[in-house]
Amino acid sequence: MTDLLDPIVLNFLYAFIGGVMTLFFMWMGCRVFGHIVTFSIPDKLAEGNVAVGLMMMGIFIGIGTALGLVIGLGLN
């Protein structure tokens, strides 16, 4: 199948699918973590709680790095 598609088009397709997957898993990770903790994440962020903001930043960076590595290594 890859012989039929131009490698540039295939790379753009991989990048698009990878971006959609990354956004989905970041959303899902935020939702799951929101159910685990005993406080409302949006309320704490609205109050200006820096610790909650750093926690969410860590979740997004971790999931993004993990999925980026999986997608990037899958291109070999």
NUFI-476776 format. One record per atom (N, C-alpha, C): residue in one letter; chain; atom name; z, x, y. Coordinates in steps of 0.2 Angstrom, whole numbers, plus 5000, padded with zeros to 4 digits. Example, Ala and Ser with C-alpha at 12.3 -4.5 7.8 and 13.67 -1.06 7.14 Angstrom:
REM residues 2
<site resn="A" chain="A" name="N" z="5039" x="5066" y="4972"/>
<site resn="A" chain="A" name="CA" z="5039" x="5062" y="4978"/>
<site resn="A" chain="A" name="C" z="5039" x="5066" y="4984"/>
<site resn="S" chain="A" name="N" z="5035" x="5064" y="4989"/>
<site resn="S" chain="A" name="CA" z="5036" x="5068" y="4995"/>
<site resn="S" chain="A" name="C" z="5039" x="5064" y="5000"/>
***
This chain:
REM residues 76
<site resn="M" chain="A" name="N" z="5000" x="5004" y="4994"/>
<site resn="M" chain="A" name="CA" z="5000" x="5000" y="5000"/>
<site resn="M" chain="A" name="C" z="5000" x="5004" y="5006"/>
<site resn="T" chain="A" name="N" z="5004" x="5010" y="5006"/>
<site resn="T" chain="A" name="CA" z="5004" x="5014" y="5012"/>
<site resn="T" chain="A" name="C" z="4997" x="5017" y="5014"/>
<site resn="D" chain="A" name="N" z="4993" x="5018" y="5009"/>
<site resn="D" chain="A" name="CA" z="4986" x="5021" y="5010"/>
<site resn="D" chain="A" name="C" z="4982" x="5016" y="5014"/>
<site resn="L" chain="A" name="N" z="4983" x="5009" y="5014"/>
<site resn="L" chain="A" name="CA" z="4980" x="5005" y="5018"/>
<site resn="L" chain="A" name="C" z="4982" x="5004" y="5026"/>
<site resn="L" chain="A" name="N" z="4988" x="5006" y="5027"/>
<site resn="L" chain="A" name="CA" z="4991" x="5006" y="5034"/>
<site resn="L" chain="A" name="C" z="4990" x="5013" y="5037"/>
<site resn="D" chain="A" name="N" z="4989" x="5013" y="5043"/>
<site resn="D" chain="A" name="CA" z="4989" x="5020" y="5047"/>
<site resn="D" chain="A" name="C" z="4996" x="5022" y="5048"/>
<site resn="P" chain="A" name="N" z="4997" x="5028" y="5047"/>
<site resn="P" chain="A" name="CA" z="5004" x="5031" y="5047"/>
<site resn="P" chain="A" name="C" z="5008" x="5029" y="5054"/>
<site resn="I" chain="A" name="N" z="5004" x="5029" y="5059"/>
<site resn="I" chain="A" name="CA" z="5007" x="5027" y="5065"/>
<site resn="I" chain="A" name="C" z="5010" x="5020" y="5065"/>
<site resn="V" chain="A" name="N" z="5006" x="5016" y="5063"/>
<site resn="V" chain="A" name="CA" z="5007" x="5009" y="5062"/>
<site resn="V" chain="A" name="C" z="5013" x="5008" y="5058"/>
<site resn="L" chain="A" name="N" z="5013" x="5011" y="5052"/>
<site resn="L" chain="A" name="CA" z="5019" x="5011" y="5047"/>
<site resn="L" chain="A" name="C" z="5025" x="5014" y="5050"/>
<site resn="N" chain="A" name="N" z="5025" x="5019" y="5054"/>
<site resn="N" chain="A" name="CA" z="5031" x="5021" y="5058"/>
<site resn="N" chain="A" name="C" z="5034" x="5017" y="5063"/>
<site resn="F" chain="A" name="N" z="5029" x="5013" y="5067"/>
<site resn="F" chain="A" name="CA" z="5032" x="5008" y="5071"/>
<site resn="F" chain="A" name="C" z="5035" x="5002" y="5068"/>
<site resn="L" chain="A" name="N" z="5032" x="5000" y="5062"/>
<site resn="L" chain="A" name="CA" z="5035" x="4995" y="5058"/>
<site resn="L" chain="A" name="C" z="5042" x="4997" y="5055"/>
<site resn="Y" chain="A" name="N" z="5042" x="5003" y="5053"/>
<site resn="Y" chain="A" name="CA" z="5049" x="5006" y="5051"/>
<site resn="Y" chain="A" name="C" z="5054" x="5006" y="5056"/>
<site resn="A" chain="A" name="N" z="5052" x="5008" y="5062"/>
<site resn="A" chain="A" name="CA" z="5056" x="5008" y="5068"/>
<site resn="A" chain="A" name="C" z="5058" x="5001" y="5070"/>
<site resn="F" chain="A" name="N" z="5054" x="4996" y="5070"/>
<site resn="F" chain="A" name="CA" z="5055" x="4989" y="5072"/>
<site resn="F" chain="A" name="C" z="5060" x="4986" y="5067"/>
<site resn="I" chain="A" name="N" z="5059" x="4987" y="5061"/>
<site resn="I" chain="A" name="CA" z="5063" x="4984" y="5055"/>
<site resn="I" chain="A" name="C" z="5070" x="4988" y="5056"/>
<site resn="G" chain="A" name="N" z="5070" x="4994" y="5057"/>
<site resn="G" chain="A" name="CA" z="5077" x="4998" y="5057"/>
<site resn="G" chain="A" name="C" z="5081" x="4995" y="5063"/>
<site resn="G" chain="A" name="N" z="5077" x="4994" y="5069"/>
<site resn="G" chain="A" name="CA" z="5081" x="4992" y="5075"/>
<site resn="G" chain="A" name="C" z="5084" x="4985" y="5074"/>
<site resn="V" chain="A" name="N" z="5080" x="4980" y="5070"/>
<site resn="V" chain="A" name="CA" z="5082" x="4974" y="5069"/>
<site resn="V" chain="A" name="C" z="5088" x="4974" y="5064"/>
<site resn="M" chain="A" name="N" z="5088" x="4978" y="5059"/>
<site resn="M" chain="A" name="CA" z="5093" x="4979" y="5054"/>
<site resn="M" chain="A" name="C" z="5099" x="4982" y="5058"/>
<site resn="T" chain="A" name="N" z="5099" x="4987" y="5062"/>
<site resn="T" chain="A" name="CA" z="5104" x="4990" y="5066"/>
<site resn="T" chain="A" name="C" z="5108" x="4984" y="5070"/>
<site resn="L" chain="A" name="N" z="5104" x="4980" y="5074"/>
<site resn="L" chain="A" name="CA" z="5107" x="4975" y="5078"/>
<site resn="L" chain="A" name="C" z="5111" x="4970" y="5074"/>
<site resn="F" chain="A" name="N" z="5108" x="4968" y="5068"/>
<site resn="F" chain="A" name="CA" z="5111" x="4963" y="5063"/>
<site resn="F" chain="A" name="C" z="5117" x="4966" y="5061"/>
<site resn="F" chain="A" name="N" z="5117" x="4972" y="5058"/>
<site resn="F" chain="A" name="CA" z="5123" x="4975" y="5055"/>
<site resn="F" chain="A" name="C" z="5129" x="4976" y="5061"/>
<site resn="M" chain="A" name="N" z="5127" x="4978" y="5067"/>
<site resn="M" chain="A" name="CA" z="5132" x="4979" y="5072"/>
<site resn="M" chain="A" name="C" z="5135" x="4972" y="5074"/>
<site resn="W" chain="A" name="N" z="5131" x="4967" y="5074"/>
<site resn="W" chain="A" name="CA" z="5134" x="4960" y="5075"/>
<site resn="W" chain="A" name="C" z="5138" x="4958" y="5069"/>
<site resn="M" chain="A" name="N" z="5136" x="4959" y="5063"/>
<site resn="M" chain="A" name="CA" z="5140" x="4957" y="5057"/>
<site resn="M" chain="A" name="C" z="5146" x="4961" y="5057"/>
<site resn="G" chain="A" name="N" z="5146" x="4968" y="5059"/>
<site resn="G" chain="A" name="CA" z="5152" x="4972" y="5059"/>
<site resn="G" chain="A" name="C" z="5157" x="4969" y="5064"/>
<site resn="C" chain="A" name="N" z="5155" x="4967" y="5070"/>
<site resn="C" chain="A" name="CA" z="5159" x="4965" y="5075"/>
<site resn="C" chain="A" name="C" z="5162" x="4958" y="5073"/>
<site resn="R" chain="A" name="N" z="5158" x="4954" y="5070"/>
<site resn="R" chain="A" name="CA" z="5161" x="4947" y="5068"/>
<site resn="R" chain="A" name="C" z="5166" x="4948" y="5062"/>
<site resn="V" chain="A" name="N" z="5165" x="4953" y="5057"/>
<site resn="V" chain="A" name="CA" z="5170" x="4954" y="5052"/>
<site resn="V" chain="A" name="C" z="5176" x="4957" y="5055"/>
<site resn="F" chain="A" name="N" z="5175" x="4962" y="5059"/>
<site resn="F" chain="A" name="CA" z="5181" x="4965" y="5062"/>
<site resn="F" chain="A" name="C" z="5185" x="4960" y="5066"/>
<site resn="G" chain="A" name="N" z="5182" x="4956" y="5069"/>
<site resn="G" chain="A" name="CA" z="5185" x="4951" y="5073"/>
<site resn="G" chain="A" name="C" z="5190" x="4946" y="5069"/>
<site resn="H" chain="A" name="N" z="5188" x="4945" y="5063"/>
<site resn="H" chain="A" name="CA" z="5192" x="4941" y="5059"/>
<site resn="H" chain="A" name="C" z="5197" x="4945" y="5056"/>
<site resn="I" chain="A" name="N" z="5197" x="4951" y="5055"/>
<site resn="I" chain="A" name="CA" z="5202" x="4955" y="5053"/>
<site resn="I" chain="A" name="C" z="5208" x="4956" y="5057"/>
<site resn="V" chain="A" name="N" z="5207" x="4957" y="5064"/>
<site resn="V" chain="A" name="CA" z="5212" x="4959" y="5069"/>
<site resn="V" chain="A" name="C" z="5215" x="4952" y="5071"/>
<site resn="T" chain="A" name="N" z="5221" x="4953" y="5073"/>
<site resn="T" chain="A" name="CA" z="5225" x="4947" y="5075"/>
<site resn="T" chain="A" name="C" z="5224" x="4944" y="5082"/>
<site resn="F" chain="A" name="N" z="5220" x="4947" y="5086"/>
<site resn="F" chain="A" name="CA" z="5219" x="4946" y="5093"/>
<site resn="F" chain="A" name="C" z="5211" x="4944" y="5094"/>
<site resn="S" chain="A" name="N" z="5210" x="4941" y="5100"/>
<site resn="S" chain="A" name="CA" z="5203" x="4939" y="5101"/>
<site resn="S" chain="A" name="C" z="5200" x="4945" y="5105"/>
<site resn="I" chain="A" name="N" z="5195" x="4948" y="5102"/>
<site resn="I" chain="A" name="CA" z="5192" x="4954" y="5105"/>
<site resn="I" chain="A" name="C" z="5188" x="4952" y="5112"/>
<site resn="P" chain="A" name="N" z="5185" x="4947" y="5113"/>
<site resn="P" chain="A" name="CA" z="5182" x="4945" y="5119"/>
<site resn="P" chain="A" name="C" z="5187" x="4944" y="5125"/>
<site resn="D" chain="A" name="N" z="5193" x="4941" y="5123"/>
<site resn="D" chain="A" name="CA" z="5198" x="4940" y="5128"/>
<site resn="D" chain="A" name="C" z="5201" x="4947" y="5130"/>
<site resn="K" chain="A" name="N" z="5203" x="4951" y="5125"/>
<site resn="K" chain="A" name="CA" z="5205" x="4958" y="5127"/>
<site resn="K" chain="A" name="C" z="5201" x="4962" y="5131"/>
<site resn="L" chain="A" name="N" z="5194" x="4961" y="5130"/>
<site resn="L" chain="A" name="CA" z="5189" x="4965" y="5134"/>
<site resn="L" chain="A" name="C" z="5189" x="4962" y="5141"/>
<site resn="A" chain="A" name="N" z="5190" x="4956" y="5141"/>
<site resn="A" chain="A" name="CA" z="5190" x="4952" y="5148"/>
<site resn="A" chain="A" name="C" z="5196" x="4955" y="5152"/>
<site resn="E" chain="A" name="N" z="5201" x="4956" y="5149"/>
<site resn="E" chain="A" name="CA" z="5207" x="4958" y="5152"/>
<site resn="E" chain="A" name="C" z="5207" x="4965" y="5154"/>
<site resn="G" chain="A" name="N" z="5202" x="4969" y="5152"/>
<site resn="G" chain="A" name="CA" z="5201" x="4976" y="5153"/>
<site resn="G" chain="A" name="C" z="5205" x="4981" y="5149"/>
<site resn="N" chain="A" name="N" z="5206" x="4979" y="5143"/>
<site resn="N" chain="A" name="CA" z="5210" x="4983" y="5138"/>
<site resn="N" chain="A" name="C" z="5205" x="4988" y="5135"/>
<site resn="V" chain="A" name="N" z="5206" x="4995" y="5137"/>
<site resn="V" chain="A" name="CA" z="5202" x="5000" y="5136"/>
<site resn="V" chain="A" name="C" z="5202" x="5002" y="5128"/>
<site resn="A" chain="A" name="N" z="5208" x="5001" y="5125"/>
<site resn="A" chain="A" name="CA" z="5208" x="5003" y="5118"/>
<site resn="A" chain="A" name="C" z="5204" x="4998" y="5114"/>
<site resn="V" chain="A" name="N" z="5203" x="4992" y="5116"/>
<site resn="V" chain="A" name="CA" z="5199" x="4988" y="5112"/>
<site resn="V" chain="A" name="C" z="5191" x="4990" y="5113"/>
<site resn="G" chain="A" name="N" z="5190" x="4991" y="5119"/>
<site resn="G" chain="A" name="CA" z="5183" x="4994" y="5121"/>
<site resn="G" chain="A" name="C" z="5181" x="5000" y="5117"/>
<site resn="L" chain="A" name="N" z="5186" x="5005" y="5117"/>
<site resn="L" chain="A" name="CA" z="5184" x="5011" y="5113"/>
<site resn="L" chain="A" name="C" z="5184" x="5009" y="5105"/>
<site resn="M" chain="A" name="N" z="5188" x="5004" y="5103"/>
<site resn="M" chain="A" name="CA" z="5187" x="5002" y="5096"/>
<site resn="M" chain="A" name="C" z="5180" x="5000" y="5094"/>
<site resn="M" chain="A" name="N" z="5178" x="4995" y="5099"/>
<site resn="M" chain="A" name="CA" z="5171" x="4992" y="5098"/>
<site resn="M" chain="A" name="C" z="5166" x="4998" y="5098"/>
<site resn="M" chain="A" name="N" z="5167" x="5002" y="5103"/>
<site resn="M" chain="A" name="CA" z="5162" x="5008" y="5104"/>
<site resn="M" chain="A" name="C" z="5161" x="5012" y="5097"/>
<site resn="G" chain="A" name="N" z="5167" x="5013" y="5094"/>
<site resn="G" chain="A" name="CA" z="5167" x="5017" y="5088"/>
<site resn="G" chain="A" name="C" z="5164" x="5013" y="5082"/>
<site resn="I" chain="A" name="N" z="5165" x="5007" y="5082"/>
<site resn="I" chain="A" name="CA" z="5161" x="5002" y="5077"/>
<site resn="I" chain="A" name="C" z="5154" x="5003" y="5078"/>
<site resn="F" chain="A" name="N" z="5152" x="5002" y="5084"/>
<site resn="F" chain="A" name="CA" z="5144" x="5002" y="5085"/>
<site resn="F" chain="A" name="C" z="5141" x="5009" y="5084"/>
<site resn="I" chain="A" name="N" z="5145" x="5014" y="5086"/>
<site resn="I" chain="A" name="CA" z="5142" x="5021" y="5085"/>
<site resn="I" chain="A" name="C" z="5142" x="5022" y="5077"/>
<site resn="G" chain="A" name="N" z="5147" x="5021" y="5074"/>
<site resn="G" chain="A" name="CA" z="5147" x="5022" y="5067"/>
<site resn="G" chain="A" name="C" z="5142" x="5018" y="5063"/>
<site resn="I" chain="A" name="N" z="5141" x="5012" y="5064"/>
<site resn="I" chain="A" name="CA" z="5136" x="5008" y="5061"/>
<site resn="I" chain="A" name="C" z="5129" x="5010" y="5063"/>
<site resn="G" chain="A" name="N" z="5128" x="5012" y="5069"/>
<site resn="G" chain="A" name="CA" z="5122" x="5014" y="5071"/>
<site resn="G" chain="A" name="C" z="5120" x="5021" y="5068"/>
<site resn="T" chain="A" name="N" z="5125" x="5025" y="5068"/>
<site resn="T" chain="A" name="CA" z="5123" x="5032" y="5065"/>
<site resn="T" chain="A" name="C" z="5122" x="5031" y="5057"/>
<site resn="A" chain="A" name="N" z="5126" x="5027" y="5054"/>
<site resn="A" chain="A" name="CA" z="5125" x="5026" y="5047"/>
<site resn="A" chain="A" name="C" z="5118" x="5023" y="5045"/>
<site resn="L" chain="A" name="N" z="5116" x="5018" y="5049"/>
<site resn="L" chain="A" name="CA" z="5110" x="5015" y="5047"/>
<site resn="L" chain="A" name="C" z="5104" x="5019" y="5050"/>
<site resn="G" chain="A" name="N" z="5105" x="5023" y="5055"/>
<site resn="G" chain="A" name="CA" z="5100" x="5028" y="5057"/>
<site resn="G" chain="A" name="C" z="5098" x="5033" y="5052"/>
<site resn="L" chain="A" name="N" z="5104" x="5036" y="5049"/>
<site resn="L" chain="A" name="CA" z="5103" x="5041" y="5044"/>
<site resn="L" chain="A" name="C" z="5099" x="5038" y="5038"/>
<site resn="V" chain="A" name="N" z="5101" x="5032" y="5036"/>
<site resn="V" chain="A" name="CA" z="5098" x="5028" y="5030"/>
<site resn="V" chain="A" name="C" z="5091" x="5027" y="5031"/>
<site resn="I" chain="A" name="N" z="5089" x="5025" y="5037"/>
<site resn="I" chain="A" name="CA" z="5082" x="5023" y="5038"/>
<site resn="I" chain="A" name="C" z="5078" x="5030" y="5039"/>
<site resn="G" chain="A" name="N" z="5081" x="5034" y="5043"/>
<site resn="G" chain="A" name="CA" z="5078" x="5041" y="5044"/>
<site resn="G" chain="A" name="C" z="5076" x="5045" y="5038"/>
<site resn="L" chain="A" name="N" z="5081" x="5045" y="5033"/>
<site resn="L" chain="A" name="CA" z="5080" x="5048" y="5027"/>
<site resn="L" chain="A" name="C" z="5076" x="5044" y="5022"/>
<site resn="G" chain="A" name="N" z="5075" x="5038" y="5023"/>
<site resn="G" chain="A" name="CA" z="5070" x="5034" y="5019"/>
<site resn="G" chain="A" name="C" z="5063" x="5035" y="5021"/>
<site resn="L" chain="A" name="N" z="5062" x="5038" y="5027"/>
<site resn="L" chain="A" name="CA" z="5055" x="5040" y="5029"/>
<site resn="L" chain="A" name="C" z="5052" x="5046" y="5025"/>
<site resn="N" chain="A" name="N" z="5056" x="5050" y="5021"/>
<site resn="N" chain="A" name="CA" z="5053" x="5055" y="5018"/>
<site resn="N" chain="A" name="C" z="5049" x="5054" y="5012"/>
***
